[in-house]
């Protein structure tokens, strides 16, 4: 332990073992698209193929999460209250899927890609404008994003079943598809043009 003098005050410094090692950089220990040798009884070709598909799905899911948060903040009009809450609830559910998908990439021996630059490069979901849009447009964008994710999840479920990755197959069916299909139902009902106050009278 050393003593440093600051003016008339003496300050005791912590021992070197207790100090933080700051400003560190090093070499990359694994590049994306490479597979570690993991003892999970699944060949590397299958793990690489599925992890690549998972990373694309990860980018789409992150994009959808941010769209839900954007719409949660910017929604306006007579449906503000219910949509403000619903969009936030769906964002939380998508955030849970993000972690699930990314961890599966790592479990397969690849590298999960989740930085903003990765999302911009890999997502198949159209980027919305910065400004606030009308509610029907917000809903339509969300439904389009969900359909892209659902289609990709079905394709990956089939791919994973064919190459013996039953855990990824199960995750697509029991987690990703279940959550996204449920959200499509809840969001989609907000663009059904049913009367809100007075029913249509077929006899009038």
PALO-206262 format. One line per field, with one value per residue: x, y, z of N, C-alpha, C in turn; residue in one letter. Coordinates in nm, 2 decimals. Layout:
N
n_X: X,...
n_Y: Y,...
n_Z: Z,...
ca_X: X,...
ca_Y: Y,...
ca_Z: Z,...
c_X: X,...
c_Y: Y,...
c_Z: Z,...
aa: a,...
end
This chain:
204
n_X: 0.09,0.06,0.13,-0.01,0.04,-0.18,-0.18,-0.20,-0.31,-0.29,-0.34,-0.41,-0.33,-0.48,-0.37,-0.18,-0.30,-0.56,-0.65,-0.82,-0.79,-0.77,-0.87,-0.83,-0.76,-0.78,-0.71,-0.95,-1.12,-1.30,-1.45,-1.76,-1.97,-1.80,-1.75,-1.74,-1.60,-1.82,-1.95,-2.22,-2.34,-2.41,-2.36,-2.11,-2.18,-2.46,-2.50,-2.38,-2.53,-2.79,-2.73,-2.66,-2.91,-3.05,-2.92,-3.01,-3.28,-3.26,-3.18,-3.41,-3.59,-3.49,-3.52,-3.80,-3.86,-3.76,-3.93,-4.18,-4.13,-4.08,-4.34,-4.49,-4.41,-4.49,-4.75,-5.08,-5.41,-5.75,-5.72,-5.51,-5.44,-5.49,-5.33,-5.08,-5.01,-5.03,-4.84,-4.60,-4.61,-4.58,-4.33,-4.17,-4.21,-4.09,-3.83,-3.76,-3.75,-3.54,-3.32,-3.34,-3.30,-3.05,-2.89,-2.92,-2.78,-2.52,-2.51,-2.49,-2.24,-2.16,-2.13,-2.34,-2.50,-2.58,-2.54,-2.63,-2.53,-2.52,-2.78,-2.90,-2.76,-2.85,-3.13,-3.45,-3.67,-3.85,-3.73,-3.88,-3.99,-3.84,-4.03,-4.36,-4.63,-4.96,-5.19,-5.31,-5.10,-4.88,-4.97,-4.99,-4.72,-4.61,-4.75,-4.65,-4.38,-4.40,-4.50,-4.28,-4.10,-4.24,-4.26,-3.98,-3.92,-4.08,-3.95,-3.70,-3.76,-3.83,-3.59,-3.42,-3.53,-3.49,-3.20,-3.15,-3.14,-3.31,-3.37,-3.35,-3.56,-3.77,-3.77,-3.84,-4.10,-4.24,-4.18,-4.09,-4.28,-4.52,-4.53,-4.52,-4.74,-4.95,-4.92,-4.97,-5.25,-5.35,-5.27,-5.36,-5.64,-5.69,-5.72,-5.95,-6.24,-6.49,-6.80,-6.79,-6.97,-7.24,-7.43,-7.44,-7.74,-7.90,-8.15,-8.21
n_Y: -0.12,0.22,0.57,0.87,1.21,1.48,1.80,1.92,1.69,1.35,1.06,0.73,0.47,0.19,-0.16,-0.30,-0.54,-0.50,-0.31,-0.19,-0.32,-0.14,-0.01,-0.22,-0.42,-0.69,-0.99,-1.14,-1.41,-1.59,-1.60,-1.49,-1.73,-1.95,-2.26,-2.40,-2.69,-2.88,-3.11,-3.22,-3.41,-3.35,-3.30,-3.08,-2.95,-2.94,-2.78,-2.54,-2.46,-2.43,-2.23,-2.01,-1.96,-1.90,-1.67,-1.49,-1.49,-1.38,-1.12,-1.02,-1.04,-0.87,-0.63,-0.63,-0.61,-0.35,-0.20,-0.24,-0.10,0.16,0.21,0.19,0.42,0.62,0.59,0.72,0.87,0.75,0.49,0.48,0.41,0.13,0.02,0.14,0.00,-0.27,-0.29,-0.25,-0.47,-0.68,-0.61,-0.68,-0.96,-1.02,-0.95,-1.14,-1.36,-1.28,-1.32,-1.60,-1.70,-1.60,-1.73,-1.99,-1.99,-1.96,-2.20,-2.38,-2.35,-2.13,-1.78,-1.54,-1.27,-0.95,-0.68,-0.33,-0.27,-0.52,-0.60,-0.41,-0.49,-0.76,-0.80,-0.88,-0.73,-0.45,-0.12,0.12,0.46,0.75,0.92,0.96,0.74,0.68,0.49,0.25,0.20,0.15,-0.09,-0.25,-0.27,-0.41,-0.65,-0.74,-0.78,-0.98,-1.18,-1.24,-1.33,-1.56,-1.72,-1.77,-1.90,-2.13,-2.25,-2.29,-2.47,-2.70,-2.75,-2.79,-3.02,-3.20,-3.22,-3.32,-3.16,-3.14,-2.98,-2.71,-2.72,-2.77,-2.53,-2.35,-2.42,-2.43,-2.20,-1.96,-1.96,-1.99,-1.76,-1.55,-1.60,-1.57,-1.30,-1.18,-1.23,-1.07,-0.81,-0.79,-0.78,-0.52,-0.39,-0.46,-0.37,-0.33,-0.21,0.04,0.17,0.18,-0.08,-0.23,-0.22,-0.46,-0.44,-0.18
n_Z: 0.00,-0.08,-0.02,-0.11,-0.15,-0.14,-0.17,0.14,0.24,0.31,0.12,0.13,-0.09,-0.25,-0.25,-0.52,-0.60,-0.56,-0.74,-1.03,-1.36,-1.62,-1.95,-2.14,-2.42,-2.66,-2.86,-3.08,-2.96,-3.08,-3.39,-3.54,-3.70,-3.68,-3.53,-3.21,-3.05,-2.90,-2.66,-2.73,-2.87,-3.14,-3.47,-3.62,-3.86,-3.86,-3.63,-3.71,-3.93,-3.81,-3.61,-3.77,-3.89,-3.65,-3.57,-3.77,-3.71,-3.45,-3.50,-3.63,-3.43,-3.23,-3.37,-3.39,-3.12,-3.06,-3.23,-3.10,-2.86,-2.96,-3.07,-2.84,-2.70,-2.88,-2.96,-3.01,-2.96,-2.94,-2.86,-2.71,-2.43,-2.40,-2.60,-2.55,-2.31,-2.40,-2.61,-2.46,-2.30,-2.49,-2.59,-2.37,-2.37,-2.61,-2.56,-2.38,-2.55,-2.72,-2.55,-2.51,-2.78,-2.84,-2.65,-2.73,-2.97,-2.87,-2.72,-2.92,-3.00,-3.16,-3.22,-3.08,-3.24,-3.16,-3.16,-3.24,-3.50,-3.61,-3.62,-3.80,-4.03,-4.06,-4.02,-4.15,-4.14,-4.22,-4.16,-3.95,-3.99,-3.82,-3.71,-3.55,-3.64,-3.78,-3.59,-3.72,-3.91,-3.75,-3.63,-3.85,-3.94,-3.73,-3.75,-4.00,-3.94,-3.74,-3.90,-4.07,-3.88,-3.78,-4.01,-4.06,-3.82,-3.85,-4.07,-3.96,-3.76,-3.90,-4.03,-3.82,-3.71,-3.91,-3.91,-3.67,-3.44,-3.19,-2.97,-3.06,-3.24,-3.07,-2.93,-3.12,-3.18,-2.92,-2.79,-2.96,-3.18,-3.05,-2.88,-3.07,-3.24,-3.06,-3.00,-3.25,-3.27,-3.06,-3.13,-3.40,-3.38,-3.34,-3.58,-3.70,-3.85,-3.68,-3.55,-3.30,-3.13,-3.23,-3.37,-3.70,-3.87,-4.04,-4.15,-4.19
ca_X: 0.00,0.14,0.07,0.00,0.01,-0.26,-0.17,-0.17,-0.38,-0.23,-0.44,-0.36,-0.37,-0.50,-0.26,-0.19,-0.39,-0.70,-0.67,-0.88,-0.71,-0.85,-0.83,-0.77,-0.81,-0.71,-0.74,-1.07,-1.10,-1.38,-1.52,-1.89,-1.97,-1.71,-1.81,-1.66,-1.63,-1.90,-1.99,-2.37,-2.39,-2.48,-2.24,-2.08,-2.25,-2.59,-2.49,-2.35,-2.65,-2.89,-2.69,-2.68,-3.06,-3.09,-2.87,-3.10,-3.40,-3.23,-3.18,-3.55,-3.66,-3.44,-3.59,-3.94,-3.86,-3.75,-4.05,-4.28,-4.09,-4.11,-4.48,-4.53,-4.39,-4.54,-4.89,-5.17,-5.55,-5.85,-5.68,-5.37,-5.42,-5.47,-5.21,-4.96,-4.98,-5.01,-4.71,-4.50,-4.61,-4.53,-4.19,-4.11,-4.21,-3.99,-3.70,-3.73,-3.72,-3.41,-3.22,-3.35,-3.24,-2.90,-2.82,-2.92,-2.66,-2.40,-2.51,-2.46,-2.10,-2.14,-2.14,-2.46,-2.48,-2.69,-2.51,-2.71,-2.48,-2.55,-2.93,-2.91,-2.71,-2.91,-3.27,-3.53,-3.78,-3.84,-3.70,-3.98,-3.94,-3.82,-4.15,-4.48,-4.72,-5.09,-5.20,-5.32,-4.97,-4.80,-5.01,-4.96,-4.58,-4.59,-4.80,-4.56,-4.26,-4.44,-4.51,-4.14,-4.04,-4.31,-4.21,-3.85,-3.93,-4.13,-3.85,-3.59,-3.81,-3.82,-3.45,-3.36,-3.58,-3.42,-3.06,-3.14,-3.13,-3.45,-3.38,-3.39,-3.69,-3.87,-3.77,-3.92,-4.25,-4.30,-4.15,-4.10,-4.40,-4.63,-4.54,-4.55,-4.88,-5.04,-4.91,-5.05,-5.39,-5.39,-5.24,-5.44,-5.78,-5.71,-5.74,-6.08,-6.34,-6.62,-6.86,-6.75,-7.08,-7.37,-7.42,-7.50,-7.87,-7.92,-8.29,-8.23
ca_Y: 0.00,0.34,0.69,0.98,1.34,1.58,1.92,1.89,1.57,1.22,0.96,0.59,0.40,0.04,-0.24,-0.33,-0.65,-0.45,-0.21,-0.23,-0.32,-0.07,0.02,-0.34,-0.48,-0.81,-1.05,-1.20,-1.55,-1.67,-1.52,-1.54,-1.83,-2.06,-2.35,-2.46,-2.83,-2.90,-3.25,-3.22,-3.52,-3.30,-3.27,-2.93,-2.89,-2.91,-2.67,-2.42,-2.43,-2.38,-2.11,-1.91,-1.92,-1.84,-1.53,-1.40,-1.47,-1.29,-0.98,-0.98,-1.03,-0.75,-0.53,-0.62,-0.55,-0.20,-0.14,-0.24,0.01,0.28,0.24,0.21,0.56,0.72,0.57,0.83,0.85,0.70,0.35,0.50,0.34,-0.02,-0.01,0.17,-0.11,-0.39,-0.28,-0.27,-0.62,-0.76,-0.58,-0.76,-1.10,-1.03,-0.94,-1.28,-1.44,-1.24,-1.39,-1.74,-1.73,-1.57,-1.83,-2.11,-1.98,-1.99,-2.34,-2.46,-2.33,-2.02,-1.65,-1.46,-1.14,-0.87,-0.53,-0.26,-0.28,-0.66,-0.60,-0.34,-0.57,-0.89,-0.81,-0.88,-0.65,-0.31,-0.02,0.22,0.60,0.80,0.99,0.88,0.71,0.65,0.36,0.13,0.17,0.09,-0.23,-0.32,-0.29,-0.51,-0.78,-0.78,-0.83,-1.11,-1.29,-1.27,-1.41,-1.68,-1.80,-1.81,-2.00,-2.26,-2.31,-2.34,-2.59,-2.81,-2.77,-2.85,-3.16,-3.28,-3.24,-3.38,-3.06,-3.13,-2.87,-2.59,-2.75,-2.75,-2.39,-2.28,-2.45,-2.41,-2.06,-1.85,-1.96,-1.97,-1.62,-1.46,-1.62,-1.51,-1.15,-1.15,-1.23,-0.96,-0.69,-0.79,-0.74,-0.37,-0.33,-0.51,-0.26,-0.36,-0.09,0.06,0.22,0.14,-0.19,-0.22,-0.28,-0.51,-0.41,-0.04
ca_Z: 0.00,-0.10,0.03,-0.20,-0.09,-0.22,-0.09,0.28,0.28,0.26,0.07,0.12,-0.21,-0.23,-0.30,-0.66,-0.63,-0.55,-0.84,-1.16,-1.48,-1.71,-2.09,-2.19,-2.55,-2.69,-2.98,-3.08,-2.94,-3.17,-3.49,-3.57,-3.81,-3.65,-3.43,-3.10,-3.03,-2.77,-2.64,-2.72,-2.96,-3.26,-3.56,-3.64,-3.98,-3.82,-3.54,-3.78,-4.01,-3.72,-3.55,-3.87,-3.90,-3.53,-3.57,-3.85,-3.63,-3.34,-3.56,-3.66,-3.30,-3.17,-3.45,-3.35,-2.98,-3.07,-3.29,-3.00,-2.77,-3.03,-3.08,-2.70,-2.67,-2.98,-2.99,-2.97,-3.01,-2.84,-2.82,-2.65,-2.31,-2.41,-2.69,-2.47,-2.22,-2.48,-2.68,-2.37,-2.26,-2.60,-2.59,-2.26,-2.41,-2.72,-2.49,-2.32,-2.67,-2.76,-2.46,-2.54,-2.91,-2.83,-2.57,-2.81,-3.06,-2.79,-2.68,-3.04,-3.03,-3.24,-3.15,-3.10,-3.30,-3.12,-3.15,-3.33,-3.64,-3.65,-3.64,-3.92,-4.14,-4.08,-4.01,-4.27,-4.10,-4.26,-4.05,-3.95,-3.98,-3.68,-3.66,-3.51,-3.75,-3.74,-3.52,-3.82,-3.97,-3.65,-3.61,-3.98,-3.94,-3.63,-3.81,-4.10,-3.87,-3.68,-4.01,-4.11,-3.78,-3.78,-4.13,-4.03,-3.71,-3.90,-4.15,-3.88,-3.69,-3.99,-4.06,-3.70,-3.70,-4.01,-3.88,-3.54,-3.33,-3.14,-2.87,-3.14,-3.30,-2.96,-2.89,-3.22,-3.17,-2.79,-2.74,-3.06,-3.26,-2.95,-2.84,-3.19,-3.29,-2.97,-3.02,-3.38,-3.24,-2.98,-3.21,-3.52,-3.35,-3.34,-3.71,-3.75,-3.86,-3.62,-3.49,-3.16,-3.06,-3.29,-3.46,-3.83,-3.87,-4.17,-4.19,-4.21
c_X: 0.09,0.05,0.09,-0.04,-0.06,-0.27,-0.12,-0.23,-0.31,-0.34,-0.37,-0.41,-0.38,-0.38,-0.28,-0.29,-0.53,-0.74,-0.74,-0.78,-0.79,-0.79,-0.76,-0.84,-0.73,-0.75,-0.88,-1.05,-1.19,-1.45,-1.66,-1.89,-1.87,-1.78,-1.71,-1.70,-1.69,-1.95,-2.14,-2.43,-2.46,-2.36,-2.23,-2.15,-2.39,-2.59,-2.46,-2.47,-2.76,-2.86,-2.70,-2.82,-3.10,-3.04,-2.96,-3.23,-3.38,-3.23,-3.33,-3.62,-3.62,-3.51,-3.73,-3.95,-3.86,-3.87,-4.16,-4.25,-4.12,-4.26,-4.54,-4.52,-4.47,-4.69,-4.98,-5.31,-5.63,-5.81,-5.55,-5.35,-5.40,-5.35,-5.08,-4.92,-4.95,-4.88,-4.59,-4.49,-4.55,-4.38,-4.12,-4.10,-4.11,-3.85,-3.66,-3.69,-3.58,-3.30,-3.22,-3.28,-3.09,-2.83,-2.82,-2.81,-2.54,-2.39,-2.47,-2.31,-2.06,-2.14,-2.27,-2.43,-2.60,-2.66,-2.60,-2.67,-2.52,-2.70,-2.96,-2.87,-2.79,-3.06,-3.34,-3.66,-3.76,-3.82,-3.81,-3.92,-3.92,-3.95,-4.26,-4.57,-4.86,-5.10,-5.22,-5.19,-4.88,-4.84,-4.97,-4.81,-4.55,-4.63,-4.71,-4.43,-4.29,-4.44,-4.37,-4.08,-4.11,-4.27,-4.07,-3.84,-3.98,-4.02,-3.73,-3.63,-3.80,-3.68,-3.39,-3.41,-3.51,-3.27,-3.04,-3.12,-3.27,-3.47,-3.42,-3.52,-3.80,-3.88,-3.85,-4.07,-4.31,-4.28,-4.17,-4.23,-4.52,-4.64,-4.58,-4.69,-4.98,-5.04,-4.98,-5.20,-5.43,-5.37,-5.34,-5.58,-5.80,-5.72,-5.86,-6.18,-6.48,-6.67,-6.82,-6.87,-7.21,-7.35,-7.49,-7.64,-7.90,-8.06,-8.31,-8.19
c_Y: 0.12,0.46,0.80,1.11,1.43,1.71,1.89,1.76,1.45,1.12,0.83,0.52,0.25,-0.03,-0.27,-0.44,-0.61,-0.35,-0.27,-0.23,-0.27,-0.06,-0.11,-0.38,-0.60,-0.87,-1.12,-1.35,-1.65,-1.57,-1.58,-1.63,-1.94,-2.14,-2.41,-2.61,-2.85,-3.04,-3.26,-3.32,-3.47,-3.25,-3.12,-2.87,-2.85,-2.79,-2.54,-2.37,-2.37,-2.25,-1.99,-1.86,-1.86,-1.70,-1.44,-1.38,-1.38,-1.15,-0.93,-0.96,-0.91,-0.63,-0.51,-0.57,-0.40,-0.13,-0.14,-0.12,0.14,0.31,0.26,0.35,0.65,0.70,0.69,0.80,0.78,0.56,0.36,0.41,0.19,-0.06,0.03,0.06,-0.24,-0.40,-0.30,-0.41,-0.70,-0.73,-0.67,-0.91,-1.12,-1.02,-1.07,-1.37,-1.41,-1.32,-1.54,-1.78,-1.71,-1.68,-1.96,-2.11,-2.02,-2.14,-2.43,-2.44,-2.21,-1.89,-1.57,-1.32,-1.05,-0.72,-0.46,-0.27,-0.42,-0.67,-0.53,-0.42,-0.70,-0.90,-0.81,-0.80,-0.51,-0.21,0.09,0.36,0.65,0.86,0.90,0.86,0.68,0.51,0.24,0.10,0.10,-0.06,-0.31,-0.36,-0.41,-0.65,-0.83,-0.84,-0.96,-1.22,-1.33,-1.36,-1.55,-1.77,-1.85,-1.92,-2.13,-2.33,-2.36,-2.46,-2.71,-2.85,-2.84,-2.99,-3.25,-3.31,-3.29,-3.29,-3.04,-3.02,-2.74,-2.60,-2.72,-2.61,-2.31,-2.30,-2.41,-2.27,-1.96,-1.85,-1.93,-1.82,-1.53,-1.48,-1.56,-1.35,-1.11,-1.14,-1.11,-0.83,-0.68,-0.75,-0.59,-0.31,-0.40,-0.40,-0.29,-0.23,-0.08,0.11,0.17,0.03,-0.16,-0.29,-0.33,-0.48,-0.27,0.00
c_Z: 0.00,-0.05,-0.07,-0.13,-0.18,-0.14,0.05,0.33,0.23,0.24,0.06,-0.01,-0.18,-0.29,-0.45,-0.69,-0.63,-0.66,-0.96,-1.27,-1.59,-1.85,-2.15,-2.33,-2.58,-2.82,-2.97,-3.06,-3.02,-3.26,-3.51,-3.69,-3.79,-3.53,-3.33,-3.09,-2.90,-2.77,-2.63,-2.82,-3.08,-3.35,-3.59,-3.75,-3.94,-3.72,-3.61,-3.86,-3.92,-3.65,-3.64,-3.88,-3.77,-3.52,-3.65,-3.77,-3.51,-3.39,-3.58,-3.53,-3.22,-3.24,-3.40,-3.21,-2.98,-3.13,-3.18,-2.90,-2.83,-3.04,-2.94,-2.66,-2.75,-3.01,-2.94,-3.02,-2.90,-2.79,-2.74,-2.53,-2.33,-2.50,-2.62,-2.38,-2.30,-2.55,-2.58,-2.32,-2.37,-2.61,-2.49,-2.30,-2.53,-2.66,-2.43,-2.44,-2.72,-2.68,-2.49,-2.67,-2.90,-2.76,-2.64,-2.91,-2.99,-2.75,-2.80,-3.07,-3.12,-3.16,-3.18,-3.14,-3.26,-3.10,-3.26,-3.48,-3.69,-3.69,-3.78,-4.04,-4.17,-4.08,-4.14,-4.25,-4.15,-4.15,-4.06,-3.95,-3.84,-3.62,-3.62,-3.63,-3.69,-3.68,-3.62,-3.88,-3.87,-3.63,-3.74,-3.98,-3.84,-3.68,-3.92,-4.04,-3.81,-3.79,-4.06,-4.01,-3.77,-3.90,-4.11,-3.93,-3.76,-3.99,-4.07,-3.80,-3.77,-4.02,-3.94,-3.67,-3.79,-3.98,-3.74,-3.42,-3.27,-3.04,-2.95,-3.20,-3.19,-2.93,-2.99,-3.20,-3.03,-2.74,-2.85,-3.13,-3.16,-2.92,-2.96,-3.24,-3.19,-2.98,-3.15,-3.35,-3.16,-3.05,-3.33,-3.50,-3.35,-3.47,-3.78,-3.74,-3.81,-3.56,-3.34,-3.07,-3.10,-3.39,-3.59,-3.82,-4.02,-4.23,-4.22,-4.36
aa: x,x,x,x,x,x,x,x,x,x,x,x,x,x,x,x,x,x,x,x,x,x,x,x,x,x,x,x,x,x,x,x,x,x,x,x,x,x,x,x,x,x,x,x,x,x,x,x,x,x,x,x,x,x,x,x,x,x,x,x,x,x,x,x,x,x,x,x,x,x,x,x,x,x,x,x,x,x,x,x,x,x,x,x,x,x,x,x,x,x,x,x,x,x,x,x,x,x,x,x,x,x,x,x,x,x,x,x,x,x,x,x,x,x,x,x,x,x,x,x,x,x,x,x,x,x,x,x,x,x,x,x,x,x,x,x,x,x,x,x,x,x,x,x,x,x,x,x,x,x,x,x,x,x,x,x,x,x,x,x,x,x,x,x,x,x,x,x,x,x,x,x,x,x,x,x,x,x,x,x,x,x,x,x,x,x,x,x,x,x,x,x,x,x,x,x,x,x,x,x,x,x,x,x
end
